[in-house]
Amino acid sequence: MKRFFLLCSAMLAISVVQAAKLPNVVVIYADDMGFGDLGANNPESKIPTPNLDQLADQGMRFTDGHSSSGICTPSRFALLTGQHHWRRFHGIVNAFGESVFEPDDFTLAKMFKSKGYNTAAVGKWHLGWNWDALKIDDTANTTVEQWGKKKKAYKPEAFDWSKPIPNGPLAQGFDYYFGDGTINFPPYCFVENDRVTEVPTVMMDTKLFKEIPEGNWEFRPGPMVEGWNPYKVLPTLADKAVAWIGKQKKEQPFFLYFAFPSPHAPIIPNDEYRGKSEAGPYGDFVVESDAMAGKIFQALEAGGFSKNTIVVFTADNGPEKYAYERQKKFGHWSSGPSRGLKRDVWEGGHRVPFVVSWPGKVKPGMVSDETVSQVDLATTFAKVIGYDMTSTEAVDSYNLLPVLEEKKYSQPLRKATVQNTFDKAFALRQGDWVYIDAKSGEHSKSPAWFNEERGYGKDATPGLLYNLKDDPAQHVNLYASHPEKVGEMKALLERYKGGEGCAPHAKNSNH
């Protein structure tokens, strides 16, 4: 018995030592932030982002990094699971919507937790909960008009707010959650772990809020905590992330997924950040977001974690439609060199800031033009922590370590990358080529003055083909002149849509 106890103690001691050597991982996820909004990406940016630029200086900045979708819920699902959203759904989770996850889904948090990590999600969730478990009176609703349509909105008395909310972040491997769910969706309150921190007792009314400096509130009607102040959401989330980091111990590695509610609309920079950019209130909101990221970096430094922490910064999709007026008024194009915005399958809809810092492993100041996707983080992290990925997990995820560590690999790293927002249009990227199986990559309608200024016209072909090396802004459609290339890419896209995994390790993959 004594021998058994000593053996168990020795094994536990070894596992603790091994866990202490594993790197911490922090993923910072911006909301509706364009590639060209990050100063490190855009020499002509009108927005100062010193903290994120410093992160880029400390690690590797990808110039060709992509989210899975041009809207938020799908991209977040893809990042956390390593599989493209379109294998299951396309749209967003609406107010009081159900979880997009299935019980046995692989997630980053579950993977890290299996290796002894402490895990936390702070900020925007927008991946669904089981709000029906709280519902006590389905008739407690009212009809409101929004954007010219009548919508049903639940009243506060429809729910028993004292109950836990199932199927949220805790069900996906996170030990801790704090956030507002989704800043422009009810309920307007904070949730800690699986319970509201204050009970919503009134209906949301934007007349109660301080004025909005740019765009619209875009708040869906529903229950709200009395005195709710949307301007406090971003700084509160940053403070909670800092506090959580402050509780971590060096002997246990941690994974933090920090999801900004910004610079997504409502565009609401706090007073101390007003006028800090040359791109209007939106630019100021990006400045504030950068400052909040800086607080997280400072917390890592203060805790002695910065030298053993992988930090990833990226965004869920391109900038919102307000970017057109921003270009006209301030001369700042949030999509950088790319065409299109949020919701589009043009490059600007999904080519996003993508930075990875890993002291001692990734050399400072590196820039990679490799085409990479946020789904690749799953397999990359699995390799880092020694998790054996099965053939049915993270089926679209490639290992980025050869790129990050500058090892030899067959270029391009990915055989192909699929982009999609809605079910009627997909894009397939292969090397310098991108094929779009639709007549246009547009969903967010571009104004005539912008198309004239940039030289964009309409195409008559049933699909689109561009060479991004020669034509990064997607001006020249080569569909008609390269039928063989179109045929090859269309066939591969159909294979992926038919169920074949994109990743080399995926079940039934022909890589």
C-alpha positions, 0 to 999 in steps of 0.5 A: 500500500505504501509503495502504491501511495509513493508511486501515485505521488511520484506520478502526480509530481511528474504530471504537475511538472509537465503541466507547468512546462506547457504554455498558457494560451490566450486568444483575443478575438475582435468583433467586426474589425477589418484587416486594415484597422490594425496599424501593423497591417496598414501603413495608411491606417488612421487608427493608432493600435500601439498595443496590438502592433507591439504584439505583432512586433513580438511574434508573427503577423499573417497577411493572409489570415482568415475567419471561416465566415463573414459573420460572427456566430459561424466564425466563433464556432469554427475557431473553437471547434476546428471545423468550418461552420457550413458543415452544420449551419450558416446564420447567427444565433438570434436573441434567446437562441439555442446552442449551436453545439452538439454534446460530443463536439470537440472544442478548444476548451475541452481539449485544454481541460483534458490536459490539465488547463484552467479554462475561461471565456470572457466577453461575447459568446453568441453561440447560444444557450438553453434559455427555454430552461428558464422560461415560465410564461411564454405569453409574457411578450410584446410586439415591437416594430424594428427596421420596418418589421414587427417582432415578438420580444419577451418581457422580463417576467417570461423567465425565472432569472434565478435558475442556471442557464444550461448549454452555455460556455461551461458546457463546452469545457470552460471552467469560468465565464463572464460576459454580456452574451451579445452586446446588442441582443437581450437579455441586457445584463452580465452573466457569470458562469451560468447565472445572471449577476443582476435580474433584468426587470425592465425592457430595453429602451435606447432613449435611456442611454447616452447618445451614440456617436456613429451608426445605430444602436442595433439593439434587439428589444428585450429584458434589461437590467435597470440602469444598464449602461452599454458604455461600461461593457467593454471596460468591465470585460477587460477588468474581469479578464485581468482579475481572472489572470491575476488568480492563475498559478504558474504550476497550472497552465491556463487557456483564456478566450477573450472575445471583444464586443467591439468594434461591433456596433453600437459604436460607443467609445468612452469619453477618454478615447473620443478623438484619439483616432483620425477615423471618427468614433469607430476609429476611437472604439478600435483605439479603446479596444487596443487599450483593453488588449493592453490591459490583458498584456500587462496582466500577463506581465505582472503575473510572470506569465508573458514569457510562457504564453501564446497570444493570438489576436484575430477577428471574427469577420471584416468591418460593418457597412459603416466602413463605406462612409468612413472611407468617404469621410476620413479616407480610411478603408477598414478592409485594407487591400481587399474588396468587400466587408462583413457578410461578403465572400469577397476577401474583405469579408473574411481576411482579418487581422491574425497575429501569433506571439510565442516568446522563445518559439516564434521569432519577433517581427516575423511576417508570413504571407501563408494562407491560414485559417482560424480553424487551424488553431485547433490542430496547432494547439493540439500539437503544442500540448500533446493532444492526440487529435482523432480523425473526426475532430477538427476536420478542417484544421491544419498544423501551423507549427511549421510556419510559426517555427520556420521549418520546412514544409510543402507550400502552400501549407493548406491544400485549399481554404473554403470561405462562406457566409450564406448558403448561396455563395462559397469561395475556394482559395488555392494558392494565389487563386480564389474561385467564387461559385456565385455571380458576385461576392457581395452581400453588403451592397456597395454604393455606386460612388465607391464602385466608380472610385475603385473601378468595380463593375458587374460580371456576367459569368455564372462564377468568379475567378481571381488571381490574388497575387496579381489582383488583390482587390479582385478587379479582374474576373478570369472565369471565362479565360481559365475554364480548366482552373474553374473546373478543378476548383469547383470539383474540389469545393464540391468534394468538401461541401459533400463531407470531405474534411479539409485537414490531412488527418480528417476521416475520409480525407484524400490528402 
